[in-house]
Every structure is written in structure tokens, then in C-alpha cells.
Amino acid sequence: MGDILSMLLSGLLVGLAARVLYPGAVDMGLARTILLGIGGALVAGLASSLAGRGTVGEGFNRAGCLASVVGALVLIYLGRHFW
């Protein structure tokens, strides 16, 4: 149960950071913001795996959070320009 709550909280924080950093208004509710953050983490992990930079690890680090925010920004961009 704790893992799910930490995933939701980190998804919320990453999603909020991406919404604040993206230029212009990003209108979405709480659930979409959480999903945006989780999706950003998945995009960052996929990009890291494809680049051969490491494996999936556990724990909290600043580089992973920054990469997750960048991944969420990419998702906002793709959502705005292609859907």
C-alpha cells in the first residue's frame, strides 16, 4: 500500500512541476496530473533503457526526478501538437 501511495505522490509532484514549467496554461485535473507524472517517469525510464544508461532501480534521486519532469514535458508537448 505504501508503494502505491508513494507512486501517486511522486506522480503528483512531477506532474505539477511539469505543468508549472510548460509555457502556457495546462488545463487538467488532479487525476490527469498524477498520470502525467507517472507517464513522465515511464518515458524517462524508457529513454534511459534505450540509451543503455542503466537499469531500472529503486529509490529516490534528483536525476531521476529531473528526467521524469522532462519526460512529462515531452508528453505535454506531444499531447498538444499531435492529439
The first five atom37 places (N, CA, C, CB, O) and aatype in JSON, in Angstrom:
{
  "aatype": [12, 7, 3, 9, 10, 15, 12, 10, 10, 15, 7, 10, 10, 19, 7, 10, 0, 0, 1, 19, 10, 18, 14, 7, 0, 19, 3, 12, 7, 10, 0, 1, 16, 9, 10, 10, 7, 9, 7, 7, 0, 10, 19, 0, 7, 10, 0, 15, 15, 10, 0, 7, 1, 7, 16, 19, 7, 6, 7, 13, 2, 1, 0, 7, 4, 10, 0, 15, 19, 19, 7, 0, 10, 19, 10, 9, 18, 10, 7, 1, 8, 13, 17],
  "atom_mask": [
    [1, 1, 1, 1, 1],
    [1, 1, 1, 0, 1],
    [1, 1, 1, 1, 1],
    [1, 1, 1, 1, 1],
    [1, 1, 1, 1, 1],
    [1, 1, 1, 1, 1],
    [1, 1, 1, 1, 1],
    [1, 1, 1, 1, 1],
    [1, 1, 1, 1, 1],
    [1, 1, 1, 1, 1],
    [1, 1, 1, 0, 1],
    [1, 1, 1, 1, 1],
    [1, 1, 1, 1, 1],
    [1, 1, 1, 1, 1],
    [1, 1, 1, 0, 1],
    [1, 1, 1, 1, 1],
    [1, 1, 1, 1, 1],
    [1, 1, 1, 1, 1],
    [1, 1, 1, 1, 1],
    [1, 1, 1, 1, 1],
    [1, 1, 1, 1, 1],
    [1, 1, 1, 1, 1],
    [1, 1, 1, 1, 1],
    [1, 1, 1, 0, 1],
    [1, 1, 1, 1, 1],
    [1, 1, 1, 1, 1],
    [1, 1, 1, 1, 1],
    [1, 1, 1, 1, 1],
    [1, 1, 1, 0, 1],
    [1, 1, 1, 1, 1],
    [1, 1, 1, 1, 1],
    [1, 1, 1, 1, 1],
    [1, 1, 1, 1, 1],
    [1, 1, 1, 1, 1],
    [1, 1, 1, 1, 1],
    [1, 1, 1, 1, 1],
    [1, 1, 1, 0, 1],
    [1, 1, 1, 1, 1],
    [1, 1, 1, 0, 1],
    [1, 1, 1, 0, 1],
    [1, 1, 1, 1, 1],
    [1, 1, 1, 1, 1],
    [1, 1, 1, 1, 1],
    [1, 1, 1, 1, 1],
    [1, 1, 1, 0, 1],
    [1, 1, 1, 1, 1],
    [1, 1, 1, 1, 1],
    [1, 1, 1, 1, 1],
    [1, 1, 1, 1, 1],
    [1, 1, 1, 1, 1],
    [1, 1, 1, 1, 1],
    [1, 1, 1, 0, 1],
    [1, 1, 1, 1, 1],
    [1, 1, 1, 0, 1],
    [1, 1, 1, 1, 1],
    [1, 1, 1, 1, 1],
    [1, 1, 1, 0, 1],
    [1, 1, 1, 1, 1],
    [1, 1, 1, 0, 1],
    [1, 1, 1, 1, 1],
    [1, 1, 1, 1, 1],
    [1, 1, 1, 1, 1],
    [1, 1, 1, 1, 1],
    [1, 1, 1, 0, 1],
    [1, 1, 1, 1, 1],
    [1, 1, 1, 1, 1],
    [1, 1, 1, 1, 1],
    [1, 1, 1, 1, 1],
    [1, 1, 1, 1, 1],
    [1, 1, 1, 1, 1],
    [1, 1, 1, 0, 1],
    [1, 1, 1, 1, 1],
    [1, 1, 1, 1, 1],
    [1, 1, 1, 1, 1],
    [1, 1, 1, 1, 1],
    [1, 1, 1, 1, 1],
    [1, 1, 1, 1, 1],
    [1, 1, 1, 1, 1],
    [1, 1, 1, 0, 1],
    [1, 1, 1, 1, 1],
    [1, 1, 1, 1, 1],
    [1, 1, 1, 1, 1],
    [1, 1, 1, 1, 1]
  ],
  "atom_positions": [
    [[0.82, -1.2, 0.0], [0.0, 0.0, 0.0], [0.86, 1.25, 0.0], [-0.93, 0.0, 1.2], [0.52, 2.25, -0.63]],
    [[1.97, 1.19, 0.7], [2.86, 2.34, 0.76], [3.49, 2.65, -0.58], [0.0, 0.0, 0.0], [3.73, 3.82, -0.91]],
    [[3.77, 1.61, -1.37], [4.35, 1.83, -2.69], [3.38, 2.56, -3.61], [4.75, 0.5, -3.31], [3.78, 3.42, -4.39]],
    [[2.12, 2.21, -3.52], [1.12, 2.86, -4.36], [0.96, 4.32, -3.97], [-0.24, 2.14, -4.26], [0.88, 5.19, -4.83]],
    [[0.93, 4.58, -2.68], [0.81, 5.97, -2.22], [2.02, 6.8, -2.61], [0.6, 6.02, -0.71], [1.88, 7.96, -3.01]],
    [[3.21, 6.24, -2.5], [4.41, 6.99, -2.88], [4.45, 7.23, -4.39], [5.67, 6.24, -2.44], [4.92, 8.27, -4.84]],
    [[3.96, 6.26, -5.17], [3.9, 6.45, -6.62], [2.92, 7.56, -6.97], [3.49, 5.14, -7.32], [3.2, 8.39, -7.84]],
    [[1.77, 7.59, -6.31], [0.79, 8.64, -6.57], [1.31, 10.01, -6.15], [-0.52, 8.34, -5.84], [1.11, 11.0, -6.86]],
    [[1.97, 10.08, -5.01], [2.52, 11.35, -4.55], [3.64, 11.85, -5.45], [3.02, 11.21, -3.12], [3.68, 13.03, -5.8]],
    [[4.54, 10.97, -5.84], [5.62, 11.4, -6.72], [5.08, 11.75, -8.1], [6.69, 10.3, -6.83], [5.57, 12.68, -8.74]],
    [[4.07, 11.02, -8.58], [3.43, 11.37, -9.85], [2.79, 12.73, -9.79], [0.0, 0.0, 0.0], [2.85, 13.5, -10.75]],
    [[2.16, 13.05, -8.65], [1.56, 14.37, -8.48], [2.62, 15.46, -8.5], [0.76, 14.42, -7.18], [2.45, 16.48, -9.17]],
    [[3.7, 15.26, -7.77], [4.75, 16.28, -7.71], [5.43, 16.49, -9.06], [5.79, 15.89, -6.67], [5.68, 17.62, -9.46]],
    [[5.72, 15.41, -9.75], [6.34, 15.51, -11.08], [5.37, 16.16, -12.06], [6.78, 14.12, -11.6], [5.76, 17.02, -12.84]],
    [[4.11, 15.75, -12.03], [3.11, 16.34, -12.93], [2.91, 17.82, -12.67], [0.0, 0.0, 0.0], [2.78, 18.6, -13.61]],
    [[2.87, 18.22, -11.4], [2.74, 19.64, -11.07], [3.95, 20.43, -11.54], [2.55, 19.83, -9.57], [3.8, 21.53, -12.07]],
    [[5.14, 19.88, -11.34], [6.35, 20.57, -11.79], [6.34, 20.75, -13.31], [7.6, 19.78, -11.37], [6.71, 21.81, -13.81]],
    [[5.91, 19.73, -14.04], [5.87, 19.83, -15.5], [4.83, 20.85, -15.95], [5.55, 18.45, -16.12], [5.06, 21.61, -16.89]],
    [[3.68, 20.88, -15.27], [2.65, 21.86, -15.62], [3.12, 23.28, -15.37], [1.38, 21.59, -14.84], [2.81, 24.18, -16.14]],
    [[3.87, 23.49, -14.3], [4.37, 24.83, -13.98], [5.44, 25.24, -14.98], [4.94, 24.87, -12.55], [5.49, 26.4, -15.39]],
    [[6.3, 24.32, -15.37], [7.41, 24.65, -16.27], [7.0, 24.77, -17.73], [8.48, 23.6, -16.15], [7.68, 25.44, -18.51]],
    [[5.9, 24.16, -18.12], [5.48, 24.23, -19.52], [4.9, 25.61, -19.8], [4.43, 23.13, -19.84], [4.06, 26.09, -19.05]],
    [[5.35, 26.24, -20.89], [4.82, 27.58, -21.2], [3.35, 27.52, -21.61], [5.65, 28.24, -22.33], [2.95, 26.68, -22.42]],
    [[2.57, 28.39, -21.06], [1.14, 28.41, -21.34], [0.38, 27.61, -20.31], [0.0, 0.0, 0.0], [0.95, 26.9, -19.48]],
    [[-0.92, 27.75, -20.38], [-1.79, 27.05, -19.43], [-1.93, 25.58, -19.8], [-3.17, 27.72, -19.36], [-2.11, 25.24, -20.97]],
    [[-1.84, 24.74, -18.81], [-2.06, 23.31, -19.0], [-3.25, 22.94, -18.13], [-0.77, 22.45, -18.62], [-3.12, 22.74, -16.92]],
    [[-4.41, 22.84, -18.76], [-5.65, 22.58, -18.03], [-5.88, 21.09, -17.89], [-6.84, 23.24, -18.74], [-6.16, 20.39, -18.86]],
    [[-5.76, 20.61, -16.67], [-6.07, 19.21, -16.37], [-6.32, 19.09, -14.88], [-4.92, 18.27, -16.83], [-5.85, 19.91, -14.08]],
    [[-7.05, 18.08, -14.52], [-7.4, 17.86, -13.13], [-6.32, 17.1, -12.37], [0.0, 0.0, 0.0], [-5.24, 16.84, -12.89]],
    [[-6.65, 16.77, -11.15], [-5.7, 16.1, -10.27], [-5.31, 14.71, -10.8], [-6.29, 15.97, -8.87], [-4.14, 14.35, -10.79]],
    [[-6.28, 13.94, -11.24], [-6.0, 12.59, -11.73], [-5.12, 12.62, -12.97], [-7.3, 11.85, -12.04], [-4.19, 11.82, -13.09]],
    [[-5.39, 13.53, -13.88], [-4.55, 13.64, -15.08], [-3.15, 14.13, -14.76], [-5.2, 14.57, -16.1], [-2.18, 13.74, -15.4]],
    [[-3.04, 14.99, -13.76], [-1.73, 15.47, -13.34], [-0.9, 14.32, -12.78], [-1.86, 16.59, -12.3], [0.29, 14.21, -13.07]],
    [[-1.52, 13.48, -11.97], [-0.83, 12.31, -11.42], [-0.42, 11.36, -12.55], [-1.73, 11.57, -10.4], [0.71, 10.87, -12.57]],
    [[-1.33, 11.11, -13.48], [-1.0, 10.24, -14.61], [0.1, 10.84, -15.49], [-2.24, 9.97, -15.45], [0.92, 10.11, -16.03]],
    [[0.1, 12.15, -15.63], [1.16, 12.83, -16.38], [2.51, 12.58, -15.73], [0.88, 14.34, -16.49], [3.49, 12.28, -16.41]],
    [[2.58, 12.71, -14.41], [3.84, 12.48, -13.7], [4.31, 11.04, -13.8], [0.0, 0.0, 0.0], [5.49, 10.79, -14.0]],
    [[3.39, 10.11, -13.67], [3.74, 8.7, -13.78], [4.18, 8.38, -15.21], [2.55, 7.8, -13.38], [5.16, 7.66, -15.42]],
    [[3.47, 8.93, -16.19], [3.86, 8.74, -17.58], [5.22, 9.35, -17.88], [0.0, 0.0, 0.0], [6.0, 8.78, -18.64]],
    [[5.5, 10.5, -17.3], [6.81, 11.13, -17.48], [7.93, 10.26, -16.94], [0.0, 0.0, 0.0], [8.99, 10.16, -17.55]],
    [[7.69, 9.62, -15.8], [8.68, 8.7, -15.25], [8.88, 7.49, -16.17], [8.26, 8.24, -13.84], [10.0, 7.02, -16.34]],
    [[7.8, 7.0, -16.75], [7.91, 5.87, -17.68], [8.67, 6.26, -18.94], [6.53, 5.35, -18.05], [9.49, 5.48, -19.43]],
    [[8.4, 7.45, -19.47], [9.12, 7.92, -20.66], [10.6, 8.08, -20.35], [8.53, 9.26, -21.16], [11.45, 7.69, -21.15]],
    [[10.93, 8.65, -19.19], [12.32, 8.83, -18.8], [13.02, 7.48, -18.62], [12.41, 9.65, -17.52], [14.17, 7.32, -19.03]],
    [[12.34, 6.53, -18.01], [12.92, 5.2, -17.83], [13.14, 4.49, -19.14], [0.0, 0.0, 0.0], [14.15, 3.82, -19.33]],
    [[12.19, 4.62, -20.06], [12.33, 4.01, -21.38], [13.49, 4.63, -22.15], [11.02, 4.16, -22.18], [14.28, 3.91, -22.76]],
    [[13.59, 5.95, -22.11], [14.69, 6.63, -22.8], [16.03, 6.22, -22.21], [14.52, 8.15, -22.72], [17.0, 6.03, -22.95]],
    [[16.1, 6.09, -20.91], [17.34, 5.67, -20.26], [17.71, 4.24, -20.64], [17.21, 5.79, -18.73], [18.88, 3.93, -20.89]],
    [[16.73, 3.37, -20.7], [16.99, 1.98, -21.08], [17.43, 1.87, -22.53], [15.75, 1.13, -20.85], [18.34, 1.1, -22.85]],
    [[16.79, 2.64, -23.41], [17.16, 2.6, -24.82], [18.55, 3.18, -25.06], [16.14, 3.35, -25.65], [19.25, 2.75, -25.97]],
    [[18.95, 4.14, -24.24], [20.27, 4.73, -24.38], [21.35, 3.87, -23.73], [20.29, 6.12, -23.77], [22.55, 4.14, -23.9]],
    [[20.94, 2.85, -22.99], [21.9, 1.96, -22.35], [22.56, 2.59, -21.14], [0.0, 0.0, 0.0], [23.68, 2.24, -20.79]],
    [[21.87, 3.52, -20.5], [22.44, 4.25, -19.37], [22.25, 3.56, -18.03], [21.84, 5.6, -19.29], [22.76, 4.04, -17.02]],
    [[21.57, 2.49, -17.99], [21.39, 1.82, -16.71], [20.17, 0.93, -16.72], [0.0, 0.0, 0.0], [19.49, 0.77, -17.74]],
    [[19.92, 0.38, -15.6], [18.78, -0.5, -15.44], [17.76, 0.16, -14.54], [19.2, -1.87, -14.88], [18.0, 1.24, -13.98]],
    [[16.64, -0.48, -14.41], [15.6, 0.04, -13.54], [16.05, -0.16, -12.1], [14.23, -0.67, -13.8], [16.43, -1.26, -11.7]],
    [[16.02, 0.9, -11.34], [16.44, 0.83, -9.95], [15.37, 1.35, -9.02], [0.0, 0.0, 0.0], [14.37, 1.92, -9.46]],
    [[15.59, 1.17, -7.78], [14.65, 1.65, -6.79], [15.28, 2.82, -6.04], [14.24, 0.53, -5.81], [16.5, 2.99, -6.04]],
    [[14.43, 3.59, -5.43], [14.93, 4.69, -4.62], [14.62, 6.02, -5.26], [0.0, 0.0, 0.0], [14.1, 6.11, -6.37]],
    [[14.96, 7.05, -4.52], [14.67, 8.42, -4.92], [15.98, 9.13, -5.18], [13.84, 9.15, -3.84], [16.88, 9.12, -4.33]],
    [[16.1, 9.76, -6.33], [17.26, 10.61, -6.58], [16.86, 11.8, -7.44], [18.39, 9.8, -7.27], [15.85, 11.76, -8.14]],
    [[17.65, 12.84, -7.37], [17.31, 14.08, -8.07], [17.37, 13.93, -9.58], [18.24, 15.18, -7.64], [16.53, 14.49, -10.29]],
    [[18.34, 13.18, -10.07], [18.45, 13.0, -11.51], [17.22, 12.29, -12.09], [19.72, 12.21, -11.85], [16.74, 12.64, -13.16]],
    [[16.73, 11.31, -11.37], [15.53, 10.6, -11.81], [14.31, 11.5, -11.8], [0.0, 0.0, 0.0], [13.46, 11.41, -12.7]],
    [[14.21, 12.35, -10.8], [13.08, 13.3, -10.74], [13.14, 14.29, -11.88], [13.06, 14.04, -9.4], [12.13, 14.59, -12.51]],
    [[14.34, 14.81, -12.15], [14.5, 15.76, -13.25], [14.17, 15.1, -14.58], [15.93, 16.31, -13.28], [13.51, 15.7, -15.43]],
    [[14.63, 13.88, -14.77], [14.32, 13.15, -16.0], [12.83, 12.89, -16.12], [15.09, 11.83, -16.04], [12.28, 12.93, -17.22]],
    [[12.17, 12.62, -15.01], [10.72, 12.39, -15.03], [9.97, 13.66, -15.42], [10.24, 11.9, -13.66], [8.99, 13.6, -16.17]],
    [[10.42, 14.8, -14.92], [9.79, 16.08, -15.28], [10.0, 16.34, -16.77], [10.37, 17.24, -14.44], [9.07, 16.78, -17.45]],
    [[11.19, 16.09, -17.28], [11.45, 16.27, -18.71], [10.56, 15.32, -19.52], [12.95, 16.02, -19.04], [10.02, 15.71, -20.56]],
    [[10.41, 14.09, -19.06], [9.52, 13.14, -19.74], [8.08, 13.62, -19.75], [0.0, 0.0, 0.0], [7.38, 13.47, -20.74]],
    [[7.64, 14.21, -18.64], [6.27, 14.74, -18.56], [6.12, 15.95, -19.49], [5.92, 15.13, -17.11], [5.07, 16.12, -20.11]],
    [[7.15, 16.78, -19.59], [7.11, 17.92, -20.52], [6.99, 17.43, -21.96], [8.36, 18.8, -20.37], [6.27, 18.03, -22.77]],
    [[7.69, 16.36, -22.28], [7.6, 15.77, -23.62], [6.17, 15.28, -23.87], [8.61, 14.61, -23.79], [5.63, 15.46, -24.96]],
    [[5.56, 14.66, -22.87], [4.18, 14.18, -23.04], [3.2, 15.33, -23.24], [3.77, 13.35, -21.82], [2.28, 15.23, -24.04]],
    [[3.4, 16.44, -22.51], [2.53, 17.6, -22.71], [2.69, 18.12, -24.13], [2.85, 18.72, -21.67], [1.71, 18.41, -24.81]],
    [[3.93, 18.24, -24.58], [4.21, 18.72, -25.93], [3.54, 17.82, -26.98], [5.73, 18.79, -26.18], [2.85, 18.31, -27.88]],
    [[3.75, 16.52, -26.85], [3.16, 15.59, -27.81], [1.63, 15.65, -27.78], [3.64, 14.16, -27.53], [0.98, 15.6, -28.82]],
    [[1.08, 15.76, -26.59], [-0.38, 15.85, -26.47], [-0.93, 17.11, -27.1], [0.0, 0.0, 0.0], [-2.01, 17.08, -27.7]],
    [[-0.23, 18.2, -26.99], [-0.69, 19.46, -27.56], [-0.54, 19.52, -29.07], [0.05, 20.59, -26.95], [-1.37, 20.13, -29.75]],
    [[0.49, 18.9, -29.59], [0.8, 19.05, -31.02], [0.28, 17.93, -31.9], [2.25, 19.17, -31.19], [0.16, 18.1, -33.11]],
    [[-0.01, 16.78, -31.31], [-0.41, 15.65, -32.15], [-1.77, 15.06, -31.81], [0.61, 14.59, -32.05], [-2.27, 14.21, -32.55]],
    [[-2.4, 15.48, -30.7], [-3.72, 14.95, -30.37], [-4.7, 16.05, -30.18], [-3.68, 14.1, -29.13], [-5.87, 15.8, -29.9]]
  ]
}
